[in-house]
Amino acid sequence: MIGDAPAAATRADARTDGMVWVPGGAFWMGSEAHYPEEGPVQRVQLDGFRIDRDPVTNRDFAAFVAATGYVTVAERALDPASYPGVPPEALRPGSLVFRAPPQGTRARSPSDWWDYVAGASWRHPAGPGSTVEGRADHPVVHVAFEDAERFARWTGKSLPTEAEWEFAARGGLERAAYCWGDAAMPDGRPMANSWIGQFPATGGPAGGTGATSPVGAFPPNAYGLHDMAGNVWEWTVDWYRDRRAALPAKACCGTDGGGEARRASLDPAQPAIRIPRKVVKGGSFLCAPNYCHRFRPAARQPQMIDTASCHIGFRCVVRPAR
């Protein structure tokens, strides 16, 4: 009967609702013009794939939790064995929350604007007493890598590779500095929810909320994707290295690289903490040219897989069956 789709097709249509098809092709990945970890620039070719138009929202994540009863990493107690020397009070369930220093003060290090807040989670983004009420269309935050991966699996999707994420973020603009071109603010117009002013002493996020903005509040890139710059950092599946390893001429969905890649991702500056790190992309509402000029496609940053914060989220991909 016309209009009666097979159940499998119906599920597939629902799975890709809200996604954008990114055609395959070759592109120059990385940059040698900004931070050293963005190199070397290399030519990479990808098959086409679908990617979420927007970061996963609080509404999306709430549906997942309601259906599965999932408890995020930030809502679980930390294992003292993984954090030698850390006081017990700092091992209570919680997450990292940005606390803006008083305007005009001299804040010198991340400890001046980051607090580990017991009770902070995706449900309580600023800590106990805060809620996501009225923020259903904001990106979900305080999600660790495991949380993002479990959500992706539940939806029948995957997390993107770094190459897929960067290719999608560029929107077909070859070697452009930003998702929209080479000017940070064309005609003085903010194009992403990034920090306007001198971080962290003056100004604030362009979205005007002091933190995340609703998805779609800023113009999409040429592929129709929102928030590929600013708003929240986004998880990828790739283990972090200070300089990217050479990718095959045609990159596929990627593998995790095995134990060697996982070990290579450990932070040499913290040898006592053996927590592997993944690549996050896109920058966040806390990125500013004077401090973290990373709301660009080539930019990348390491993030420990067990660590969540108020400016890290994710989006998913679907690759064609092989």
N, C-alpha and C positions, 0 to 999 in steps of 0.2 A: 504494500500500500504506500502511495506517495506520502513522504514526510515521516515514515517510520524508519529511523536509522537503527542499525544493529547496536546492541548495548555497548560493544567494544568501541564503535565509532563515536557514540555519544560520550563515553568516558574520555576519549582522546580529544574531542572538541572542547570539553570542559577543562581538560588539563591545559590546553593551549590558549584558553580564553585570557585576554589581557596580555598576550605575548606578541612580539614583533619578529617577523622573519628577517634575519640578517643574511644577505646573500654571501656565499663564499667568495674568496678572492685572496690576493696577496697584498701585504702591506709592510711598511717599515715599522717595526716594533721597537720602542725604546727611544731614548734621547741622550745626547752627549752634551746638551746645553744647560742642564740644570744640576741635578744631584748625581753623584757618581754611581749609585746603585741602579740608575735607570739605564745604564749601558750594559753591554755594547749594543748599538743599533744593529738590527739584523732583519733580513727579509724573511717573512713567514707567510705561508699560505694555509688557509683554512677552508674546510667545507662549510656550507651554510648551516645555520642553526636558528632556533627560536630563543628569544631571551625576554624576560619580564619587562614590560614597558616601564614599570615603576619598581622601586625597592619594595620588598615585602612589608606590608603595613601592620599596625597593631590589630586591625580588624582581621587580616589574614591569619596572623599568629594566634589570636584568640580563638579562632575557629579550630585551628590545629590542636591547641591545648584542650579545648572543650571536647573534641572528638577522641583524644588519645590519653588525656590525663598527664601529659608530659610535664616534667619538672626541669626547668633550665639549670644550667651549671651555676648561675649566680644565686639560685635559690637553694643550693646544696652546700653543706659544710665542706670546707677545704681539708685536704689531707695534710697534716703537719709534716709528714715525711717528705713531701714535695717542696716544702718551703722552710728549709733549715734556718733557724735563727729568727723567724718571724714570730712576734708575740701572739699568744693564743687569742687575744681580743681582736686581732686583725684577721683571724681565720674564720670568723663568723660569716654566714652566707651574706653576700653583698656584691657590690660592683663599684667601679670607678665613676665618679661624678665630677663634672667640671664646676668649679666655684670661682666665679669671676672676681679677681681682686678689685678693691675699690678703685674707681676710675682715677687715673693719674698716679697711682702708686708704682713703685719700681719692683716688679716681680721678675726674678732672675732665672728661676728653674721650674720645671714641671711640678715640683712639690708645692709651689706657690699657688697653683690653680687646680690641682687634682687632689681629691680626697677619696679614700676607700670608705664607702658608706655602707654600714651594715643595714640590710633590708632593702637596698636598691636593687631593682630588677626590672624586667620589661613591664611589669604591672605598676611599678613604683619608680619611674625613671629618675626622679630627683631624691629618692629615699623615702622612708616611712612617712605617710601622710600625703604623698603625691599620688596621682592616679593618671591613667590614660583616658579618663573620661573627657570627651570633646576632642580627642586626638586620634580617633579611629583611622584617619587618613594620613597620619604621620608614619614615617618608617619605624618599625619595631627596632628597639635598641637594647643594649645589655644582653646581646646574644653571643655566646661563645661559638667556636667553630662546630662543635658537636651539635649545638642547638640548630644551627643553620642547616647542617647536613641531615639531621633527623626530619626537619620540616620538608626539605627538598625530596627526601625519600618518600615521605607520606603523600606528597602531591604527584609522585611519579616523575619527578624532574631530577636535575643534578645541579650542583654548584658549578659555575664556569671556571675554565682554566684562566690563567692570567692572560694568555694570548687572545682567547675568545672575548674576555672582558674588554681588553684594550681595543681590539678591532671594532667591537660594537660601540665603544665610547667615542671613537674617532668619527663615526658617522660618514665614512668615506673621504674625510679631509686628510689627505696624505701629508704627514709630518707637521701638521698644524700644532701649535703650542697648546691650544684649548679645544674642547669639544665643538666650539663654534667658530674657531679661527685663531688669529694670532694676537688679537687685542684682548687684554684681561676684561675690560669693561667698554665695549663698543659704544661710542657716544655717551660715555659716563653711566651706562646702564648695567647694573649687576646682572649677570647671566646665571648665577648659581647662588645657593645659600652658603656663602663663605663669609669669612670675617671681613668687615669693612672698617678700616682704621688700623692702628698700630696694636697688634695683639701682644699681650692681653690688657694693655694699659688704657686704651681708648677704643671707642666704637663698640661693635658687636656684630652678630650674624645679620646678613642682608635680609633674611626672612622676617626679621622684626619680632620673633618670639623669644629671643634669648637662647634658642636651642634649635631643634629641628623645625622644618617647615612642612606643611602638607605636601605630599607628592604631587607633582604637576604644577607647583606654584611658579616655577621658572620655565623658560622656553625649552622645548625638546631639542635634541640634536637632529641632524638630517635624516636619521633612521626613525625618528619619532620617539626616542627614548628619553625619559625624564631623569634628572638627578644623577647623571653619569659623572657629574662634577659637584662637589660640595654635598651638603646635607649630612650624609653618613658615609663613612668608609664601608667598603663591601668585601666580604670574604671571597677568596678564590681557593681552588683546591691545591695550588702549587706550594711546595715547601719553599721557604725564603732562602736566598743566598745574596750576599752583598753585590755580586755581579752575576747577572743571569748566565746560566749555562747555555751553550749553543743549542738551539732548537732544531729539529729536523726541518728540511726545506718545506715539507708539508706536515704541519702539526695536526694531530687528531684531537681526540678527547683527552689525551694525556693519561698518564698513570701517576701514582704518587712517588715514583722513583725509587721505591724500596727503602730499606733501612739506611742506606748511605745518604740519600737525600734528606731523610728525616734527621739523621745525626748532624749533617752539615748545616741544618737550620738552627741549631742551638746557638744561643747568644754567647759568644766568647767573652764578653764583658761580665757575664754572670756565671762563672763555671760551676757554682754550687747549685744553680737552679737548672735542672735538666728538662725544661719544658720546650718541646719543639715549636717552631714558629711557621705560620703560613703567610702568604702574601695577601695584603688588603690593598684595595685600589679606590681611587676616586676622590680622596680628601673628604673633608667634613665641614660643618659650620664653624669649626675652630681654625680652619686653614686661612692664612693671610700671607701675602708676599714677604712680609718682614720676618715671619717666623717659620711657617710651614707652607711653602709655595707648592702645594701638591694637589690642588684641585685641577689636575691636568691628566690626560689619558696615559702618558708615559710614566707618571709618578707611581711610586709603590712604597710600601712600608711593611716591616715585619710585625706580626702580632702573635703572641703566645696563644696556643690553641685553647687554653683553659681560661683566657682572660676576656672579660666583657667590659664594656664601658658605655657611657651615654652617647657616644658618637660612632658606634659600629653597628651596621646592619648587613643586609645581603639581598641579592636577587638570584633567580634561578634560570637555568637553560633547559631546553629539550633538543636533543640531537636526532636527526633522522635515523631510522633503523638501518642497519647495515646488512 
